[in-house]
């Protein structure tokens, strides 16, 4: 029976990753046909898609009252995104940090991380009204981001806009067929619906499998959420960022991770807490939240001291912090 649940856990991860990919492709295609600007698509559809696995898992866990998995998934994903993914990536190649990230995104991530710890510790849980606070702040941040992006788009030179980039021609027959099908609205709708169904189904499978495995090995659900589930939902970012760094394509690596972490706290935790209060168990969740806050602070400090880039020294510090945190989880908490 254990092997079956491990298999279902892997299937759940696969459904989440591929479902999010199809959902983003379909939704972006439909938005494009509706003449919605690429800017809005990037700030909404793509941003949602990158955090769709975390959202599906945390909301499913909250509905099924496995709130330790829901909270652990959000915090664990944020810790892993910064300390492991950016740490490993910057060990491979220096990662530039955009000025806009230093001015807006990183301060917002620090505020988000502090809010998560503060609201959770205040009432020993993230209640529905705490979730509303997170969602309101998120709406304000998205508004600022949209206005900033519009301003940058107006001042950018025509040759630097995405529209000027040459289209990639599919090399295989299947690629050509897929490109042709993606021009059809009905196919985009099917792709979106199927992708969303895969995300929801994968999230449900993953939560149930994680709960069974946790009970089987007598491992607390928060540890499972912070490790197995968090690693699984962050796997796309991990592979993408490390491969991009190895190829020297580092322009958006840091921004994507920062944006994903902000989305995880404000939107994923906010929405999840509307379904069921996310328990904030002391001292464990307090330590986890403070580690996430510390990771964001280290990232901010490294970007400032590194003159708008993350180098090998900061990468080594991040990876060592990640190893120390996981050693604490398995050697002390377990």
C-alpha positions in Angstrom: 0.0 0.0 0.0 2.9 2.4 0.8 4.4 1.9 -2.7 1.0 2.7 -4.2 0.8 6.0 -2.3 4.4 6.9 -3.2 3.4 6.3 -6.9 0.3 8.5 -6.5 2.5 11.2 -4.9 4.7 11.1 -8.0 1.7 11.1 -10.3 0.3 14.1 -8.4 3.5 16.1 -8.9 3.5 15.2 -12.6 -0.1 16.3 -13.0 0.6 19.6 -11.2 3.6 20.5 -13.3 2.2 19.6 -16.7 -1.3 20.9 -15.8 0.1 24.3 -14.8 2.0 24.4 -18.1 -1.1 23.6 -20.2 -3.2 26.0 -18.2 -0.8 28.9 -18.7 -0.5 28.1 -22.5 -4.2 27.9 -23.0 -5.2 30.9 -20.8 -2.4 33.1 -22.4 -3.6 32.1 -25.8 -7.2 32.9 -25.0 -6.2 36.3 -23.5 -4.2 37.1 -26.6 -7.2 36.3 -28.9 -9.3 38.6 -26.7 -6.7 41.4 -27.4 -5.5 41.6 -23.8 -2.0 43.1 -23.8 1.0 40.9 -23.2 1.8 43.0 -20.2 -1.4 42.1 -18.4 -1.0 38.4 -19.4 2.4 38.4 -17.9 1.3 40.0 -14.7 -1.7 37.8 -14.2 -1.9 34.5 -16.2 1.8 33.7 -16.1 2.2 34.8 -12.5 -0.7 32.6 -11.5 0.6 29.7 -13.5 4.0 29.6 -11.8 2.4 29.3 -8.4 -0.5 27.2 -9.5 1.0 24.0 -7.9 1.4 25.7 -4.5 -2.1 27.2 -4.8 -3.7 23.9 -5.6 -1.9 22.0 -2.9 -2.4 24.6 -0.1 -6.1 25.2 -0.9 -6.8 21.4 -1.2 -5.0 20.9 2.1 -7.0 23.7 3.8 -10.3 22.3 2.5 -9.3 18.9 3.9 -8.2 20.5 7.2 -4.6 19.5 6.7 -3.6 23.1 7.5 0.0 22.2 8.6 0.6 20.9 5.0 -0.9 24.1 3.6 1.2 26.5 5.8 4.3 24.3 5.4 4.0 24.3 1.6 3.9 28.1 1.4 6.8 28.7 3.8 8.8 25.7 2.7 8.5 26.7 -1.0 9.7 30.2 -0.2 12.7 29.0 1.8 13.6 26.5 -1.0 13.1 29.1 -3.8 15.6 31.5 -2.2 18.1 29.4 -0.3 18.4 26.4 -2.6 17.3 27.5 -6.1 18.9 31.0 -6.1 21.8 29.7 -4.1 22.6 26.9 -6.5 22.0 29.1 -9.6 24.3 31.9 -8.3 27.0 29.3 -7.6 26.8 28.4 -11.3 26.6 32.0 -12.7 26.3 35.5 -11.2 22.6 36.5 -11.2 21.8 40.1 -11.9 19.1 41.8 -9.8 17.1 44.5 -11.5 16.8 47.9 -9.9 13.0 47.5 -9.9 13.4 44.4 -7.7 15.6 46.3 -5.2 13.2 49.3 -5.1 9.8 47.5 -5.0 9.8 43.7 -5.1 12.3 42.8 -2.4 10.9 45.3 0.1 7.4 43.9 -0.6 8.7 40.4 -0.1 10.2 41.4 3.3 6.9 43.0 4.2 4.9 39.9 3.1 7.2 37.6 5.1 6.9 39.8 8.2 3.1 39.9 7.8 2.9 36.2 7.5 4.8 35.7 10.8 3.1 38.6 12.6 -0.5 37.7 11.6 0.1 34.0 12.3 1.7 34.6 15.7 -0.9 37.2 16.8 -3.8 34.8 16.8 -1.9 31.4 16.6 -3.5 31.0 13.2 -4.1 32.7 9.8 -7.8 33.2 10.0 -10.1 34.4 7.2 -9.7 38.0 8.1 -5.9 37.6 8.1 -6.3 36.2 4.6 -8.3 39.2 3.5 -5.5 41.5 4.8 -3.0 39.5 2.7 -5.2 39.7 -0.4 -5.8 43.4 -0.1 -2.1 44.1 0.2 -1.5 41.8 -2.8 -4.1 43.8 -4.8 -2.2 47.0 -4.0 1.1 45.5 -5.0 -0.3 44.2 -8.3 -1.6 47.7 -9.0 1.8 49.2 -8.4 3.5 46.5 -10.5 1.1 47.1 -13.4 1.6 50.9 -13.3 5.4 50.4 -13.1 5.3 47.9 -16.0 3.2 50.3 -18.1 5.6 53.1 -17.5 8.6 50.9 -18.5 6.8 49.7 -21.6 6.2 53.3 -22.8 9.8 54.3 -22.3 11.3 51.2 -23.7 12.9 51.3 -27.2 10.8 49.5 -29.9 13.6 47.1 -30.6 13.7 46.0 -27.0 10.0 45.1 -26.8 8.9 41.5 -26.9 7.0 42.1 -30.1 10.3 42.6 -31.9 11.6 39.2 -31.1 11.6 36.7 -33.9 9.1 33.8 -33.6 10.5 30.4 -33.0 9.6 27.8 -35.7 8.7 24.3 -34.5 11.2 21.7 -35.8 9.1 18.5 -35.3 5.9 17.5 -37.0 4.2 17.4 -33.6 5.5 20.9 -32.8 4.1 22.2 -36.0 0.7 20.5 -35.4 0.6 21.9 -31.9 1.5 25.4 -33.1 -1.4 25.2 -35.6 -3.8 23.9 -33.1 -3.0 26.7 -30.6 -4.4 29.1 -33.2 -7.8 27.6 -32.7 -9.9 29.0 -29.9 -11.7 25.8 -29.0 -8.4 24.0 -28.6 -7.1 26.7 -26.3 -10.3 26.4 -24.2 -9.9 22.6 -23.9 -6.2 23.1 -23.0 -7.1 25.6 -20.3 -9.9 23.4 -18.8 -7.8 20.2 -19.0 -4.8 22.0 -17.5 -6.9 23.3 -14.6 -8.4 19.9 -14.0 -4.9 18.3 -13.9 -3.7 21.0 -11.4 -6.7 20.4 -9.1 -6.5 16.6 -9.4 -2.8 16.6 -8.9 -3.1 18.8 -5.9 -5.7 16.4 -4.4 -3.6 13.3 -5.1 -0.5 14.9 -3.6 -2.2 16.0 -0.4 -3.8 12.6 0.2 -0.6 10.8 -0.6 1.5 13.1 1.6 -0.9 12.6 4.5 -0.7 8.8 4.2 3.1 8.8 4.0 3.4 11.1 7.0 1.1 8.9 9.0 2.9 5.7 7.9 6.3 6.9 9.0 4.9 8.9 12.0 6.3 12.1 10.5 4.5 15.4 11.4 2.5 16.9 8.5 4.3 20.2 8.8 7.6 18.4 8.1 6.1 16.8 5.0 4.7 20.1 3.9 8.1 21.9 4.4 10.1 19.2 2.6 8.5 16.7 0.2 5.5 18.9 -0.8 7.5 22.1 -1.0 10.2 20.5 -3.1 7.7 18.9 -5.4 5.7 22.2 -6.0 9.0 24.1 -6.5 10.5 21.5 -8.9 9.7 23.5 -12.1 11.4 26.6 -10.7 14.4 24.6 -9.5 15.0 22.9 -12.9 14.3 26.1 -14.9 16.5 28.4 -12.9 19.5 26.0 -12.6 19.4 25.1 -16.3 19.0 28.8 -17.3 22.0 29.7 -15.1 24.1 27.0 -16.7 23.2 28.4 -20.1 24.0 32.0 -19.0 20.3 33.1 -19.4 20.0 34.7 -16.0 18.1 37.9 -16.7 14.8 36.9 -15.1 15.8 34.2 -12.7 15.8 36.4 -9.6 12.7 38.4 -10.5 10.7 35.2 -11.1 11.7 33.7 -7.7 10.9 37.0 -5.9 7.5 37.3 -7.7 6.7 33.6 -6.9 7.4 34.1 -3.2 5.3 37.2 -3.0 2.5 35.4 -4.8 2.8 32.4 -2.4 2.4 34.5 0.7 -0.2 37.0 -0.3 -2.3 35.0 -2.7 -1.8 31.3 -1.9 -1.8 31.7 1.9 -4.5 34.4 1.7 -6.9 32.2 -0.4 -6.1 29.1 1.6 -7.0 30.8 4.9 -10.5 31.7 3.6 -11.3 28.0 3.4 -9.9 27.0 6.8 -7.7 28.8 9.5 -4.1 27.9 8.9 -2.8 26.8 12.3 0.3 28.6 13.5 1.9 26.2 16.0 4.6 27.6 18.3 7.5 27.4 18.3 7.8 25.3 15.1 5.8 27.6 12.7 7.4 30.7 14.2 10.8 29.3 13.5 9.8 28.4 9.9 8.3 31.8 9.3 11.4 33.5 10.7 13.7 31.4 8.5 11.6 32.5 5.4 11.9 36.1 6.6 15.6 35.7 7.2 16.1 34.2 3.7 14.4 37.2 2.1 16.6 39.5 4.2 19.7 37.7 3.2 18.7 37.9 -0.5 18.1 41.7 -0.1 21.4 42.2 1.7 23.3 40.1 -0.8 21.8 42.0 -3.8 22.8 45.4 -2.1 26.3 44.3 -1.1 26.9 42.5 -4.4 26.1 45.7 -6.4 22.8 44.4 -8.0 24.0 40.8 -8.5 24.2 37.6 -6.6 27.6 36.0 -6.8 29.2 32.8 -5.7 29.8 34.0 -2.1 26.2 34.8 -1.5 25.2 31.6 -3.2 27.4 29.6 -0.9 25.9 31.3 2.1 22.4 30.5 0.9 23.1 26.9 0.3 24.7 26.5 3.7 21.7 28.1 5.3 19.4 25.7 3.5 21.5 22.7 4.6 21.5 24.0 8.2 17.7 24.4 8.1 17.0 21.0 6.7 19.5 19.5 9.3 17.4 21.2 12.0 14.2 19.8 10.6 15.4 16.2 10.4 17.8 16.0 13.3 16.0 18.2 15.9 12.3 18.5 15.0 11.8 15.0 13.7 
